[in-house]
């Protein structure tokens, strides 16, 4: 076998090895990235999971874990999680399902949270004001679901409906209109 043939054969073998190894390397990198994010969220009192049906991230923050400080600590890491086109193809469109219960998150915290690619947001945030409606209106996803309770006025809820007509709103009316 000539030297050129050996080099060509070596390059072909290397290319085949790279094609076989790349998905495994990406899988392990993504798993370690997700595990690190889960650990960070857990260290701040919340939970982060992966929905096995849709492949979306599920972020739950309750009580003392649902604060602006917690969001400031975890959002930079959550923003780095994969949620779009990858080397494996376009099938990795991952969004966030977020649950905030008994939360003390303020309008500033909601503004930061709405920078994530959110598909579903369940809130129990008595500290929010009508100013958070602008943040909720800025969510990129056109078909987001927003449910729970927040002390939004009827005018603010109507503004949100007009800004995001495809959004499914299920906000409790018990606290709306108090402002």
C-alpha positions in Angstrom: 0.0 0.0 0.0 1.3 3.4 -0.9 1.9 6.2 1.5 -0.9 8.2 0.0 -3.3 5.3 0.3 -2.3 4.8 4.0 -2.9 8.5 4.7 -6.3 8.5 2.9 -7.3 5.3 4.7 -6.2 6.8 8.1 -8.2 10.0 7.4 -11.3 8.0 6.4 -10.9 5.9 9.6 -10.6 9.1 11.7 -13.6 10.6 10.0 -15.7 7.5 10.8 -14.5 7.4 14.4 -15.4 11.1 14.7 -18.9 10.5 13.3 -19.4 7.6 15.8 -17.9 9.4 18.8 -19.5 12.9 18.4 -23.0 12.0 19.6 -21.6 10.2 22.6 -19.4 13.2 23.5 -22.2 15.6 23.1 -24.5 13.4 25.2 -22.0 13.3 28.0 -21.3 17.0 27.8 -25.0 17.8 27.8 -25.6 15.5 30.7 -22.9 17.0 32.8 -24.2 20.5 31.9 -27.7 19.5 33.0 -26.4 17.8 36.2 -24.5 21.0 37.1 -27.6 23.1 36.6 -29.7 20.7 38.7 -27.2 20.8 41.5 -27.1 24.6 41.4 -30.9 24.9 41.5 -31.1 22.3 44.3 -28.4 24.2 46.3 -30.7 27.2 46.1 -33.8 25.3 47.3 -35.5 24.5 44.0 -35.7 21.6 41.6 -34.8 21.3 37.9 -35.9 18.4 35.8 -36.3 17.3 32.2 -39.7 16.4 30.9 -39.3 13.0 29.3 -42.2 13.5 26.9 -41.4 16.9 25.4 -37.8 17.3 26.5 -38.4 20.6 28.1 -36.8 21.8 31.3 -39.1 22.0 34.4 -38.0 24.6 37.0 -39.8 24.6 40.4 -39.2 27.2 43.0 -41.3 27.3 46.2 -41.4 29.4 49.3 -38.0 30.7 50.4 -36.4 29.4 47.2 -38.7 31.6 45.0 -36.8 34.9 45.5 -35.1 37.4 43.3 -31.8 36.4 44.9 -32.3 32.7 43.8 -33.1 33.8 40.3 -30.0 36.0 40.2 -27.9 32.9 41.2 -29.4 30.4 38.9 -30.5 32.2 35.7 -27.0 32.6 34.2 -26.5 28.8 34.3 -30.0 28.1 33.1 -29.5 30.4 30.1 -26.5 28.3 29.0 -28.5 25.1 28.9 -29.0 23.9 25.3 -32.3 24.9 23.7 -32.0 25.0 20.0 -30.2 23.6 17.0 -27.2 21.4 17.8 -24.8 19.1 16.0 -27.4 16.4 16.4 -30.0 18.3 14.5 -32.9 20.6 15.0 -34.9 18.2 17.3 -33.6 19.8 20.5 -36.0 22.7 21.0 -36.1 22.9 24.8 -38.2 25.4 26.6 -38.8 26.0 30.3 -41.9 25.1 32.3 -41.6 27.3 35.4 -43.6 27.0 38.6 -43.3 29.7 41.3 -45.3 29.0 44.4 -45.6 31.1 47.5 -43.1 33.4 45.9 -41.6 36.7 47.0 -40.3 37.4 43.5 -40.6 41.1 42.6 -41.1 42.8 39.2 -37.3 42.9 38.8 -37.1 39.1 39.3 -39.9 38.5 36.9 -38.2 40.7 34.3 -35.0 38.5 34.7 -37.0 35.3 34.6 -38.8 36.2 31.4 -35.4 36.2 29.5 -35.6 32.4 29.6 -37.4 30.6 26.7 -40.6 29.9 28.7 -43.4 27.8 27.4 -45.4 27.5 30.6 -45.4 29.7 33.7 -47.4 28.9 36.8 -47.2 31.7 39.3 -48.3 32.4 42.9 -46.5 35.8 43.3 -48.3 38.2 45.6 -45.4 40.7 45.3 -45.8 41.4 41.6 -47.4 44.6 40.3 -48.9 45.5 37.0 -45.4 46.4 35.8 -44.7 42.6 35.5 -47.2 42.4 32.7 -44.7 44.1 30.4 -42.2 41.4 31.3 -44.7 38.6 30.7 -45.6 40.3 27.3 -41.9 40.1 26.3 -41.8 36.2 26.5 -40.6 35.2 23.1 -42.8 32.1 22.7 -46.0 32.9 20.9 -48.1 30.2 22.7 -47.1 30.5 26.3 -49.4 29.4 29.1 -49.6 31.6 32.2 -51.6 30.4 35.2 -51.9 30.9 38.9 -52.4 34.1 40.9 -50.9 37.5 41.0 -52.3 40.9 42.0 -52.7 42.2 38.5 -55.4 44.8 37.8 -58.1 43.9 35.2 -56.5 46.5 32.9 -53.1 44.8 33.2 -54.6 41.4 32.4 -56.3 43.0 29.4 -53.0 44.5 28.3 -51.4 41.1 28.5 -54.2 39.5 26.5 -53.8 42.2 23.8 -50.0 41.9 23.7 -50.0 38.1 23.6 -53.2 37.0 21.9 -52.1 33.4 21.6 -51.2 33.2 25.3 -53.4 31.0 27.4 -54.1 33.0 30.6 -55.6 31.3 33.6 -54.9 33.9 36.3 -56.9 33.8 39.5 -59.4 36.7 39.7 -59.2 36.6 43.5 -56.2 38.9 43.6 -56.6 40.7 40.3 -58.0 44.2 40.5 -56.6 44.9 44.0 -54.2 47.6 42.8 
